Amino acid sequence: MNTNLKALATGFVCSLLFTTALSGQAIHTITLNVNTGEIVAGNLSTTCDFGQDAGVTNEDFEIEVNRGDFVIWQGISSSAFGTDDVEISIVEHTSGPNLFGMSNFKDSNQSPGVVMGRINAGGPGDIQKYTIKFKVFNNGERRGGTFVIDPKIKVN
């Protein structure tokens, strides 16, 4: 994502943060860290993480939310920040209660590479498994295909 698009996405997210702060809902930002220099289809467990504790797999990574909260997914390069990009393109419901009320949602022209959703359903203890699909770019060149990781969200 070039610098102008990053600035546009940042402005959109800042606007969302301000509006949400006024309404009292929480914002949960999930950052996918990717070693963009080494990622291939077979090594996501060693080249990607959400900053979770050692011993917690990407599949077992879980955030806790409340109804009405917003979730923002973004990706960054952990190996070449500033020259490489991680663009999250889609988040899809996989199993469990559909907390967002949508089967999938995508990034937008206002926030390319960043996906946002709002928790509209579910009750305490409900866990949704979802899939994050993302692309990796090394110096502007796409690396591999679309990569997939499937963490969880739990309602308080």
Phi and psi in radians as a Rosetta constraint file:
Dihedral C 1 N 2 CA 2 C 2 CIRCULARHARMONIC -1.293 0.35
Dihedral N 2 CA 2 C 2 N 3 CIRCULARHARMONIC 2.974 0.35
Dihedral C 2 N 3 CA 3 C 3 CIRCULARHARMONIC -1.054 0.35
Dihedral N 3 CA 3 C 3 N 4 CIRCULARHARMONIC -0.703 0.35
Dihedral C 3 N 4 CA 4 C 4 CIRCULARHARMONIC -1.131 0.35
Dihedral N 4 CA 4 C 4 N 5 CIRCULARHARMONIC -0.722 0.35
Dihedral C 4 N 5 CA 5 C 5 CIRCULARHARMONIC -1.181 0.35
Dihedral N 5 CA 5 C 5 N 6 CIRCULARHARMONIC -0.656 0.35
Dihedral C 5 N 6 CA 6 C 6 CIRCULARHARMONIC -1.094 0.35
Dihedral N 6 CA 6 C 6 N 7 CIRCULARHARMONIC -0.719 0.35
Dihedral C 6 N 7 CA 7 C 7 CIRCULARHARMONIC -1.123 0.35
Dihedral N 7 CA 7 C 7 N 8 CIRCULARHARMONIC -0.725 0.35
Dihedral C 7 N 8 CA 8 C 8 CIRCULARHARMONIC -1.093 0.35
Dihedral N 8 CA 8 C 8 N 9 CIRCULARHARMONIC -0.799 0.35
Dihedral C 8 N 9 CA 9 C 9 CIRCULARHARMONIC -1.102 0.35
Dihedral N 9 CA 9 C 9 N 10 CIRCULARHARMONIC -0.729 0.35
Dihedral C 9 N 10 CA 10 C 10 CIRCULARHARMONIC -1.093 0.35
Dihedral N 10 CA 10 C 10 N 11 CIRCULARHARMONIC -0.739 0.35
Dihedral C 10 N 11 CA 11 C 11 CIRCULARHARMONIC -1.094 0.35
Dihedral N 11 CA 11 C 11 N 12 CIRCULARHARMONIC -0.717 0.35
Dihedral C 11 N 12 CA 12 C 12 CIRCULARHARMONIC -1.127 0.35
Dihedral N 12 CA 12 C 12 N 13 CIRCULARHARMONIC -0.785 0.35
Dihedral C 12 N 13 CA 13 C 13 CIRCULARHARMONIC -1.126 0.35
Dihedral N 13 CA 13 C 13 N 14 CIRCULARHARMONIC -0.707 0.35
Dihedral C 13 N 14 CA 14 C 14 CIRCULARHARMONIC -1.072 0.35
Dihedral N 14 CA 14 C 14 N 15 CIRCULARHARMONIC -0.701 0.35
Dihedral C 14 N 15 CA 15 C 15 CIRCULARHARMONIC -1.086 0.35
Dihedral N 15 CA 15 C 15 N 16 CIRCULARHARMONIC -0.754 0.35
Dihedral C 15 N 16 CA 16 C 16 CIRCULARHARMONIC -1.092 0.35
Dihedral N 16 CA 16 C 16 N 17 CIRCULARHARMONIC -0.742 0.35
Dihedral C 16 N 17 CA 17 C 17 CIRCULARHARMONIC -1.062 0.35
Dihedral N 17 CA 17 C 17 N 18 CIRCULARHARMONIC -0.766 0.35
Dihedral C 17 N 18 CA 18 C 18 CIRCULARHARMONIC -1.109 0.35
Dihedral N 18 CA 18 C 18 N 19 CIRCULARHARMONIC -0.822 0.35
Dihedral C 18 N 19 CA 19 C 19 CIRCULARHARMONIC -1.085 0.35
Dihedral N 19 CA 19 C 19 N 20 CIRCULARHARMONIC -0.731 0.35
Dihedral C 19 N 20 CA 20 C 20 CIRCULARHARMONIC -1.195 0.35
Dihedral N 20 CA 20 C 20 N 21 CIRCULARHARMONIC -0.669 0.35
Dihedral C 20 N 21 CA 21 C 21 CIRCULARHARMONIC -1.051 0.35
Dihedral N 21 CA 21 C 21 N 22 CIRCULARHARMONIC -0.638 0.35
Dihedral C 21 N 22 CA 22 C 22 CIRCULARHARMONIC -1.220 0.35
Dihedral N 22 CA 22 C 22 N 23 CIRCULARHARMONIC -0.556 0.35
Dihedral C 22 N 23 CA 23 C 23 CIRCULARHARMONIC -1.567 0.35
Dihedral N 23 CA 23 C 23 N 24 CIRCULARHARMONIC -0.148 0.35
Dihedral C 23 N 24 CA 24 C 24 CIRCULARHARMONIC 1.475 0.35
Dihedral N 24 CA 24 C 24 N 25 CIRCULARHARMONIC 0.090 0.35
Dihedral C 24 N 25 CA 25 C 25 CIRCULARHARMONIC -1.499 0.35
Dihedral N 25 CA 25 C 25 N 26 CIRCULARHARMONIC 2.616 0.35
Dihedral C 25 N 26 CA 26 C 26 CIRCULARHARMONIC -1.492 0.35
Dihedral N 26 CA 26 C 26 N 27 CIRCULARHARMONIC 2.670 0.35
Dihedral C 26 N 27 CA 27 C 27 CIRCULARHARMONIC -2.051 0.35
Dihedral N 27 CA 27 C 27 N 28 CIRCULARHARMONIC 2.229 0.35
Dihedral C 27 N 28 CA 28 C 28 CIRCULARHARMONIC -1.961 0.35
Dihedral N 28 CA 28 C 28 N 29 CIRCULARHARMONIC 2.012 0.35
Dihedral C 28 N 29 CA 29 C 29 CIRCULARHARMONIC -1.740 0.35
Dihedral N 29 CA 29 C 29 N 30 CIRCULARHARMONIC 2.103 0.35
Dihedral C 29 N 30 CA 30 C 30 CIRCULARHARMONIC -1.812 0.35
Dihedral N 30 CA 30 C 30 N 31 CIRCULARHARMONIC 2.024 0.35
Dihedral C 30 N 31 CA 31 C 31 CIRCULARHARMONIC -1.841 0.35
Dihedral N 31 CA 31 C 31 N 32 CIRCULARHARMONIC 2.089 0.35
Dihedral C 31 N 32 CA 32 C 32 CIRCULARHARMONIC -1.579 0.35
Dihedral N 32 CA 32 C 32 N 33 CIRCULARHARMONIC 1.992 0.35
Dihedral C 32 N 33 CA 33 C 33 CIRCULARHARMONIC -1.619 0.35
Dihedral N 33 CA 33 C 33 N 34 CIRCULARHARMONIC 2.218 0.35
Dihedral C 33 N 34 CA 34 C 34 CIRCULARHARMONIC -2.257 0.35
Dihedral N 34 CA 34 C 34 N 35 CIRCULARHARMONIC 2.249 0.35
Dihedral C 34 N 35 CA 35 C 35 CIRCULARHARMONIC -1.352 0.35
Dihedral N 35 CA 35 C 35 N 36 CIRCULARHARMONIC 1.584 0.35
Dihedral C 35 N 36 CA 36 C 36 CIRCULARHARMONIC -1.187 0.35
Dihedral N 36 CA 36 C 36 N 37 CIRCULARHARMONIC -0.318 0.35
Dihedral C 36 N 37 CA 37 C 37 CIRCULARHARMONIC -1.426 0.35
Dihedral N 37 CA 37 C 37 N 38 CIRCULARHARMONIC -0.306 0.35
Dihedral C 37 N 38 CA 38 C 38 CIRCULARHARMONIC -2.155 0.35
Dihedral N 38 CA 38 C 38 N 39 CIRCULARHARMONIC -0.178 0.35
Dihedral C 38 N 39 CA 39 C 39 CIRCULARHARMONIC -1.120 0.35
Dihedral N 39 CA 39 C 39 N 40 CIRCULARHARMONIC 2.344 0.35
Dihedral C 39 N 40 CA 40 C 40 CIRCULARHARMONIC -2.470 0.35
Dihedral N 40 CA 40 C 40 N 41 CIRCULARHARMONIC 2.960 0.35
Dihedral C 40 N 41 CA 41 C 41 CIRCULARHARMONIC -0.969 0.35
Dihedral N 41 CA 41 C 41 N 42 CIRCULARHARMONIC -0.572 0.35
Dihedral C 41 N 42 CA 42 C 42 CIRCULARHARMONIC -1.599 0.35
Dihedral N 42 CA 42 C 42 N 43 CIRCULARHARMONIC 0.034 0.35
Dihedral C 42 N 43 CA 43 C 43 CIRCULARHARMONIC -2.219 0.35
Dihedral N 43 CA 43 C 43 N 44 CIRCULARHARMONIC 0.511 0.35
Dihedral C 43 N 44 CA 44 C 44 CIRCULARHARMONIC -1.047 0.35
Dihedral N 44 CA 44 C 44 N 45 CIRCULARHARMONIC -0.562 0.35
Dihedral C 44 N 45 CA 45 C 45 CIRCULARHARMONIC -1.189 0.35
Dihedral N 45 CA 45 C 45 N 46 CIRCULARHARMONIC -0.394 0.35
Dihedral C 45 N 46 CA 46 C 46 CIRCULARHARMONIC -1.852 0.35
Dihedral N 46 CA 46 C 46 N 47 CIRCULARHARMONIC -0.205 0.35
Dihedral C 46 N 47 CA 47 C 47 CIRCULARHARMONIC -1.976 0.35
Dihedral N 47 CA 47 C 47 N 48 CIRCULARHARMONIC -0.098 0.35
Dihedral C 47 N 48 CA 48 C 48 CIRCULARHARMONIC -2.301 0.35
Dihedral N 48 CA 48 C 48 N 49 CIRCULARHARMONIC 2.539 0.35
Dihedral C 48 N 49 CA 49 C 49 CIRCULARHARMONIC -2.809 0.35
Dihedral N 49 CA 49 C 49 N 50 CIRCULARHARMONIC 2.957 0.35
Dihedral C 49 N 50 CA 50 C 50 CIRCULARHARMONIC -1.920 0.35
Dihedral N 50 CA 50 C 50 N 51 CIRCULARHARMONIC 0.248 0.35
Dihedral C 50 N 51 CA 51 C 51 CIRCULARHARMONIC 1.411 0.35
Dihedral N 51 CA 51 C 51 N 52 CIRCULARHARMONIC 0.277 0.35
Dihedral C 51 N 52 CA 52 C 52 CIRCULARHARMONIC -1.283 0.35
Dihedral N 52 CA 52 C 52 N 53 CIRCULARHARMONIC 2.878 0.35
Dihedral C 52 N 53 CA 53 C 53 CIRCULARHARMONIC -1.074 0.35
Dihedral N 53 CA 53 C 53 N 54 CIRCULARHARMONIC 2.664 0.35
Dihedral C 53 N 54 CA 54 C 54 CIRCULARHARMONIC -1.007 0.35
Dihedral N 54 CA 54 C 54 N 55 CIRCULARHARMONIC 2.477 0.35
Dihedral C 54 N 55 CA 55 C 55 CIRCULARHARMONIC 1.598 0.35
Dihedral N 55 CA 55 C 55 N 56 CIRCULARHARMONIC -0.203 0.35
Dihedral C 55 N 56 CA 56 C 56 CIRCULARHARMONIC -1.725 0.35
Dihedral N 56 CA 56 C 56 N 57 CIRCULARHARMONIC 2.010 0.35
Dihedral C 56 N 57 CA 57 C 57 CIRCULARHARMONIC -1.263 0.35
Dihedral N 57 CA 57 C 57 N 58 CIRCULARHARMONIC 2.876 0.35
Dihedral C 57 N 58 CA 58 C 58 CIRCULARHARMONIC -1.055 0.35
Dihedral N 58 CA 58 C 58 N 59 CIRCULARHARMONIC -0.637 0.35
Dihedral C 58 N 59 CA 59 C 59 CIRCULARHARMONIC -1.214 0.35
Dihedral N 59 CA 59 C 59 N 60 CIRCULARHARMONIC -0.489 0.35
Dihedral C 59 N 60 CA 60 C 60 CIRCULARHARMONIC -1.642 0.35
Dihedral N 60 CA 60 C 60 N 61 CIRCULARHARMONIC -0.092 0.35
Dihedral C 60 N 61 CA 61 C 61 CIRCULARHARMONIC -1.077 0.35
Dihedral N 61 CA 61 C 61 N 62 CIRCULARHARMONIC 2.306 0.35
Dihedral C 61 N 62 CA 62 C 62 CIRCULARHARMONIC -2.491 0.35
Dihedral N 62 CA 62 C 62 N 63 CIRCULARHARMONIC 2.380 0.35
Dihedral C 62 N 63 CA 63 C 63 CIRCULARHARMONIC -1.933 0.35
Dihedral N 63 CA 63 C 63 N 64 CIRCULARHARMONIC 2.721 0.35
Dihedral C 63 N 64 CA 64 C 64 CIRCULARHARMONIC -1.928 0.35
Dihedral N 64 CA 64 C 64 N 65 CIRCULARHARMONIC 2.346 0.35
Dihedral C 64 N 65 CA 65 C 65 CIRCULARHARMONIC -2.333 0.35
Dihedral N 65 CA 65 C 65 N 66 CIRCULARHARMONIC 2.978 0.35
Dihedral C 65 N 66 CA 66 C 66 CIRCULARHARMONIC -2.129 0.35
Dihedral N 66 CA 66 C 66 N 67 CIRCULARHARMONIC 2.748 0.35
Dihedral C 66 N 67 CA 67 C 67 CIRCULARHARMONIC -1.009 0.35
Dihedral N 67 CA 67 C 67 N 68 CIRCULARHARMONIC 2.413 0.35
Dihedral C 67 N 68 CA 68 C 68 CIRCULARHARMONIC 1.630 0.35
Dihedral N 68 CA 68 C 68 N 69 CIRCULARHARMONIC -0.284 0.35
Dihedral C 68 N 69 CA 69 C 69 CIRCULARHARMONIC -1.211 0.35
Dihedral N 69 CA 69 C 69 N 70 CIRCULARHARMONIC 2.718 0.35
Dihedral C 69 N 70 CA 70 C 70 CIRCULARHARMONIC -1.822 0.35
Dihedral N 70 CA 70 C 70 N 71 CIRCULARHARMONIC 2.554 0.35
Dihedral C 70 N 71 CA 71 C 71 CIRCULARHARMONIC -2.170 0.35
Dihedral N 71 CA 71 C 71 N 72 CIRCULARHARMONIC 2.295 0.35
Dihedral C 71 N 72 CA 72 C 72 CIRCULARHARMONIC -2.108 0.35
Dihedral N 72 CA 72 C 72 N 73 CIRCULARHARMONIC 2.208 0.35
Dihedral C 72 N 73 CA 73 C 73 CIRCULARHARMONIC -1.860 0.35
Dihedral N 73 CA 73 C 73 N 74 CIRCULARHARMONIC 2.286 0.35
Dihedral C 73 N 74 CA 74 C 74 CIRCULARHARMONIC -2.445 0.35
Dihedral N 74 CA 74 C 74 N 75 CIRCULARHARMONIC 2.739 0.35
Dihedral C 74 N 75 CA 75 C 75 CIRCULARHARMONIC -2.156 0.35
Dihedral N 75 CA 75 C 75 N 76 CIRCULARHARMONIC 2.579 0.35
Dihedral C 75 N 76 CA 76 C 76 CIRCULARHARMONIC -2.421 0.35
Dihedral N 76 CA 76 C 76 N 77 CIRCULARHARMONIC 2.724 0.35
Dihedral C 76 N 77 CA 77 C 77 CIRCULARHARMONIC -1.462 0.35
Dihedral N 77 CA 77 C 77 N 78 CIRCULARHARMONIC 2.247 0.35
Dihedral C 77 N 78 CA 78 C 78 CIRCULARHARMONIC -1.598 0.35
Dihedral N 78 CA 78 C 78 N 79 CIRCULARHARMONIC -0.090 0.35
Dihedral C 78 N 79 CA 79 C 79 CIRCULARHARMONIC -2.031 0.35
Dihedral N 79 CA 79 C 79 N 80 CIRCULARHARMONIC -0.403 0.35
Dihedral C 79 N 80 CA 80 C 80 CIRCULARHARMONIC -2.577 0.35
Dihedral N 80 CA 80 C 80 N 81 CIRCULARHARMONIC 0.998 0.35
Dihedral C 80 N 81 CA 81 C 81 CIRCULARHARMONIC -1.038 0.35
Dihedral N 81 CA 81 C 81 N 82 CIRCULARHARMONIC 2.298 0.35
Dihedral C 81 N 82 CA 82 C 82 CIRCULARHARMONIC 1.758 0.35
Dihedral N 82 CA 82 C 82 N 83 CIRCULARHARMONIC -0.486 0.35
Dihedral C 82 N 83 CA 83 C 83 CIRCULARHARMONIC -1.990 0.35
Dihedral N 83 CA 83 C 83 N 84 CIRCULARHARMONIC -0.486 0.35
Dihedral C 83 N 84 CA 84 C 84 CIRCULARHARMONIC -1.916 0.35
Dihedral N 84 CA 84 C 84 N 85 CIRCULARHARMONIC 2.650 0.35
Dihedral C 84 N 85 CA 85 C 85 CIRCULARHARMONIC -2.226 0.35
Dihedral N 85 CA 85 C 85 N 86 CIRCULARHARMONIC 2.599 0.35
Dihedral C 85 N 86 CA 86 C 86 CIRCULARHARMONIC -2.121 0.35
Dihedral N 86 CA 86 C 86 N 87 CIRCULARHARMONIC 2.069 0.35
Dihedral C 86 N 87 CA 87 C 87 CIRCULARHARMONIC -2.022 0.35
Dihedral N 87 CA 87 C 87 N 88 CIRCULARHARMONIC 1.971 0.35
Dihedral C 87 N 88 CA 88 C 88 CIRCULARHARMONIC -1.380 0.35
Dihedral N 88 CA 88 C 88 N 89 CIRCULARHARMONIC 2.189 0.35
Dihedral C 88 N 89 CA 89 C 89 CIRCULARHARMONIC -1.846 0.35
Dihedral N 89 CA 89 C 89 N 90 CIRCULARHARMONIC -0.505 0.35
Dihedral C 89 N 90 CA 90 C 90 CIRCULARHARMONIC -2.737 0.35
Dihedral N 90 CA 90 C 90 N 91 CIRCULARHARMONIC 2.556 0.35
Dihedral C 90 N 91 CA 91 C 91 CIRCULARHARMONIC -2.139 0.35
Dihedral N 91 CA 91 C 91 N 92 CIRCULARHARMONIC 2.212 0.35
Dihedral C 91 N 92 CA 92 C 92 CIRCULARHARMONIC -2.163 0.35
Dihedral N 92 CA 92 C 92 N 93 CIRCULARHARMONIC 2.412 0.35
Dihedral C 92 N 93 CA 93 C 93 CIRCULARHARMONIC -1.166 0.35
Dihedral N 93 CA 93 C 93 N 94 CIRCULARHARMONIC 2.312 0.35
Dihedral C 93 N 94 CA 94 C 94 CIRCULARHARMONIC -1.935 0.35
Dihedral N 94 CA 94 C 94 N 95 CIRCULARHARMONIC -0.890 0.35
Dihedral C 94 N 95 CA 95 C 95 CIRCULARHARMONIC -2.764 0.35
Dihedral N 95 CA 95 C 95 N 96 CIRCULARHARMONIC 2.928 0.35
Dihedral C 95 N 96 CA 96 C 96 CIRCULARHARMONIC 1.430 0.35
Dihedral N 96 CA 96 C 96 N 97 CIRCULARHARMONIC -3.121 0.35
Dihedral C 96 N 97 CA 97 C 97 CIRCULARHARMONIC -1.036 0.35
Dihedral N 97 CA 97 C 97 N 98 CIRCULARHARMONIC 2.451 0.35
Dihedral C 97 N 98 CA 98 C 98 CIRCULARHARMONIC -1.491 0.35
Dihedral N 98 CA 98 C 98 N 99 CIRCULARHARMONIC 1.651 0.35
Dihedral C 98 N 99 CA 99 C 99 CIRCULARHARMONIC -1.194 0.35
Dihedral N 99 CA 99 C 99 N 100 CIRCULARHARMONIC -0.382 0.35
Dihedral C 99 N 100 CA 100 C 100 CIRCULARHARMONIC -1.665 0.35
Dihedral N 100 CA 100 C 100 N 101 CIRCULARHARMONIC -0.231 0.35
Dihedral C 100 N 101 CA 101 C 101 CIRCULARHARMONIC 1.287 0.35
Dihedral N 101 CA 101 C 101 N 102 CIRCULARHARMONIC 0.198 0.35
Dihedral C 101 N 102 CA 102 C 102 CIRCULARHARMONIC -2.355 0.35
Dihedral N 102 CA 102 C 102 N 103 CIRCULARHARMONIC 2.551 0.35
Dihedral C 102 N 103 CA 103 C 103 CIRCULARHARMONIC -1.309 0.35
Dihedral N 103 CA 103 C 103 N 104 CIRCULARHARMONIC -0.514 0.35
Dihedral C 103 N 104 CA 104 C 104 CIRCULARHARMONIC -2.799 0.35
Dihedral N 104 CA 104 C 104 N 105 CIRCULARHARMONIC 2.786 0.35
Dihedral C 104 N 105 CA 105 C 105 CIRCULARHARMONIC -2.592 0.35
Dihedral N 105 CA 105 C 105 N 106 CIRCULARHARMONIC 2.670 0.35
Dihedral C 105 N 106 CA 106 C 106 CIRCULARHARMONIC -2.116 0.35
Dihedral N 106 CA 106 C 106 N 107 CIRCULARHARMONIC 2.965 0.35
Dihedral C 106 N 107 CA 107 C 107 CIRCULARHARMONIC -1.200 0.35
Dihedral N 107 CA 107 C 107 N 108 CIRCULARHARMONIC 3.001 0.35
Dihedral C 107 N 108 CA 108 C 108 CIRCULARHARMONIC -2.336 0.35
Dihedral N 108 CA 108 C 108 N 109 CIRCULARHARMONIC 3.006 0.35
Dihedral C 108 N 109 CA 109 C 109 CIRCULARHARMONIC -1.108 0.35
Dihedral N 109 CA 109 C 109 N 110 CIRCULARHARMONIC -0.522 0.35
Dihedral C 109 N 110 CA 110 C 110 CIRCULARHARMONIC -1.269 0.35
Dihedral N 110 CA 110 C 110 N 111 CIRCULARHARMONIC -0.503 0.35
Dihedral C 110 N 111 CA 111 C 111 CIRCULARHARMONIC -2.490 0.35
Dihedral N 111 CA 111 C 111 N 112 CIRCULARHARMONIC 1.208 0.35
Dihedral C 111 N 112 CA 112 C 112 CIRCULARHARMONIC -1.091 0.35
Dihedral N 112 CA 112 C 112 N 113 CIRCULARHARMONIC 2.363 0.35
Dihedral C 112 N 113 CA 113 C 113 CIRCULARHARMONIC 1.429 0.35
Dihedral N 113 CA 113 C 113 N 114 CIRCULARHARMONIC -0.034 0.35
Dihedral C 113 N 114 CA 114 C 114 CIRCULARHARMONIC -2.174 0.35
Dihedral N 114 CA 114 C 114 N 115 CIRCULARHARMONIC 2.313 0.35
Dihedral C 114 N 115 CA 115 C 115 CIRCULARHARMONIC -2.039 0.35
Dihedral N 115 CA 115 C 115 N 116 CIRCULARHARMONIC 2.420 0.35
Dihedral C 115 N 116 CA 116 C 116 CIRCULARHARMONIC -2.241 0.35
Dihedral N 116 CA 116 C 116 N 117 CIRCULARHARMONIC 2.520 0.35
Dihedral C 116 N 117 CA 117 C 117 CIRCULARHARMONIC -2.597 0.35
Dihedral N 117 CA 117 C 117 N 118 CIRCULARHARMONIC 2.869 0.35
Dihedral C 117 N 118 CA 118 C 118 CIRCULARHARMONIC -2.173 0.35
Dihedral N 118 CA 118 C 118 N 119 CIRCULARHARMONIC 2.373 0.35
Dihedral C 118 N 119 CA 119 C 119 CIRCULARHARMONIC -1.298 0.35
Dihedral N 119 CA 119 C 119 N 120 CIRCULARHARMONIC 1.967 0.35
Dihedral C 119 N 120 CA 120 C 120 CIRCULARHARMONIC -1.971 0.35
Dihedral N 120 CA 120 C 120 N 121 CIRCULARHARMONIC -0.136 0.35
Dihedral C 120 N 121 CA 121 C 121 CIRCULARHARMONIC -2.544 0.35
Dihedral N 121 CA 121 C 121 N 122 CIRCULARHARMONIC 3.120 0.35
Dihedral C 121 N 122 CA 122 C 122 CIRCULARHARMONIC 1.651 0.35
Dihedral N 122 CA 122 C 122 N 123 CIRCULARHARMONIC 2.799 0.35
Dihedral C 122 N 123 CA 123 C 123 CIRCULARHARMONIC -2.272 0.35
Dihedral N 123 CA 123 C 123 N 124 CIRCULARHARMONIC 3.067 0.35
Dihedral C 123 N 124 CA 124 C 124 CIRCULARHARMONIC -0.902 0.35
Dihedral N 124 CA 124 C 124 N 125 CIRCULARHARMONIC 2.255 0.35
Dihedral C 124 N 125 CA 125 C 125 CIRCULARHARMONIC 1.573 0.35
Dihedral N 125 CA 125 C 125 N 126 CIRCULARHARMONIC -0.215 0.35
Dihedral C 125 N 126 CA 126 C 126 CIRCULARHARMONIC -1.147 0.35
Dihedral N 126 CA 126 C 126 N 127 CIRCULARHARMONIC 2.382 0.35
Dihedral C 126 N 127 CA 127 C 127 CIRCULARHARMONIC -2.159 0.35
Dihedral N 127 CA 127 C 127 N 128 CIRCULARHARMONIC 2.236 0.35
Dihedral C 127 N 128 CA 128 C 128 CIRCULARHARMONIC -1.912 0.35
Dihedral N 128 CA 128 C 128 N 129 CIRCULARHARMONIC 2.276 0.35
Dihedral C 128 N 129 CA 129 C 129 CIRCULARHARMONIC -1.636 0.35
Dihedral N 129 CA 129 C 129 N 130 CIRCULARHARMONIC 2.362 0.35
Dihedral C 129 N 130 CA 130 C 130 CIRCULARHARMONIC -2.443 0.35
Dihedral N 130 CA 130 C 130 N 131 CIRCULARHARMONIC 2.873 0.35
Dihedral C 130 N 131 CA 131 C 131 CIRCULARHARMONIC -2.020 0.35
Dihedral N 131 CA 131 C 131 N 132 CIRCULARHARMONIC 2.327 0.35
Dihedral C 131 N 132 CA 132 C 132 CIRCULARHARMONIC -1.839 0.35
Dihedral N 132 CA 132 C 132 N 133 CIRCULARHARMONIC 2.184 0.35
Dihedral C 132 N 133 CA 133 C 133 CIRCULARHARMONIC -1.900 0.35
Dihedral N 133 CA 133 C 133 N 134 CIRCULARHARMONIC 2.293 0.35
Dihedral C 133 N 134 CA 134 C 134 CIRCULARHARMONIC -2.523 0.35
Dihedral N 134 CA 134 C 134 N 135 CIRCULARHARMONIC 2.772 0.35
Dihedral C 134 N 135 CA 135 C 135 CIRCULARHARMONIC -2.064 0.35
Dihedral N 135 CA 135 C 135 N 136 CIRCULARHARMONIC 2.630 0.35
Dihedral C 135 N 136 CA 136 C 136 CIRCULARHARMONIC -2.125 0.35
Dihedral N 136 CA 136 C 136 N 137 CIRCULARHARMONIC 2.398 0.35
Dihedral C 136 N 137 CA 137 C 137 CIRCULARHARMONIC -2.218 0.35
Dihedral N 137 CA 137 C 137 N 138 CIRCULARHARMONIC 2.206 0.35
Dihedral C 137 N 138 CA 138 C 138 CIRCULARHARMONIC -1.788 0.35
Dihedral N 138 CA 138 C 138 N 139 CIRCULARHARMONIC 2.039 0.35
Dihedral C 138 N 139 CA 139 C 139 CIRCULARHARMONIC 0.821 0.35
Dihedral N 139 CA 139 C 139 N 140 CIRCULARHARMONIC 0.731 0.35
Dihedral C 139 N 140 CA 140 C 140 CIRCULARHARMONIC 1.514 0.35
Dihedral N 140 CA 140 C 140 N 141 CIRCULARHARMONIC -0.191 0.35
Dihedral C 140 N 141 CA 141 C 141 CIRCULARHARMONIC -1.690 0.35
Dihedral N 141 CA 141 C 141 N 142 CIRCULARHARMONIC 2.297 0.35
Dihedral C 141 N 142 CA 142 C 142 CIRCULARHARMONIC -1.203 0.35
Dihedral N 142 CA 142 C 142 N 143 CIRCULARHARMONIC 2.348 0.35
Dihedral C 142 N 143 CA 143 C 143 CIRCULARHARMONIC -1.872 0.35
Dihedral N 143 CA 143 C 143 N 144 CIRCULARHARMONIC 2.106 0.35
Dihedral C 143 N 144 CA 144 C 144 CIRCULARHARMONIC 1.148 0.35
Dihedral N 144 CA 144 C 144 N 145 CIRCULARHARMONIC -2.818 0.35
Dihedral C 144 N 145 CA 145 C 145 CIRCULARHARMONIC -1.709 0.35
Dihedral N 145 CA 145 C 145 N 146 CIRCULARHARMONIC -2.407 0.35
Dihedral C 145 N 146 CA 146 C 146 CIRCULARHARMONIC -1.678 0.35
Dihedral N 146 CA 146 C 146 N 147 CIRCULARHARMONIC 2.252 0.35
Dihedral C 146 N 147 CA 147 C 147 CIRCULARHARMONIC -1.681 0.35
Dihedral N 147 CA 147 C 147 N 148 CIRCULARHARMONIC 2.695 0.35
Dihedral C 147 N 148 CA 148 C 148 CIRCULARHARMONIC -2.358 0.35
Dihedral N 148 CA 148 C 148 N 149 CIRCULARHARMONIC 2.315 0.35
Dihedral C 148 N 149 CA 149 C 149 CIRCULARHARMONIC -2.322 0.35
Dihedral N 149 CA 149 C 149 N 150 CIRCULARHARMONIC 2.556 0.35
Dihedral C 149 N 150 CA 150 C 150 CIRCULARHARMONIC -2.289 0.35
Dihedral N 150 CA 150 C 150 N 151 CIRCULARHARMONIC 1.473 0.35
Dihedral C 150 N 151 CA 151 C 151 CIRCULARHARMONIC -1.457 0.35
Dihedral N 151 CA 151 C 151 N 152 CIRCULARHARMONIC -2.853 0.35
Dihedral C 151 N 152 CA 152 C 152 CIRCULARHARMONIC -2.358 0.35
Dihedral N 152 CA 152 C 152 N 153 CIRCULARHARMONIC 2.778 0.35
Dihedral C 152 N 153 CA 153 C 153 CIRCULARHARMONIC -2.288 0.35
Dihedral N 153 CA 153 C 153 N 154 CIRCULARHARMONIC 2.382 0.35
Dihedral C 153 N 154 CA 154 C 154 CIRCULARHARMONIC -2.154 0.35
Dihedral N 154 CA 154 C 154 N 155 CIRCULARHARMONIC 2.404 0.35
Dihedral C 154 N 155 CA 155 C 155 CIRCULARHARMONIC -1.554 0.35
Dihedral N 155 CA 155 C 155 N 156 CIRCULARHARMONIC 2.317 0.35
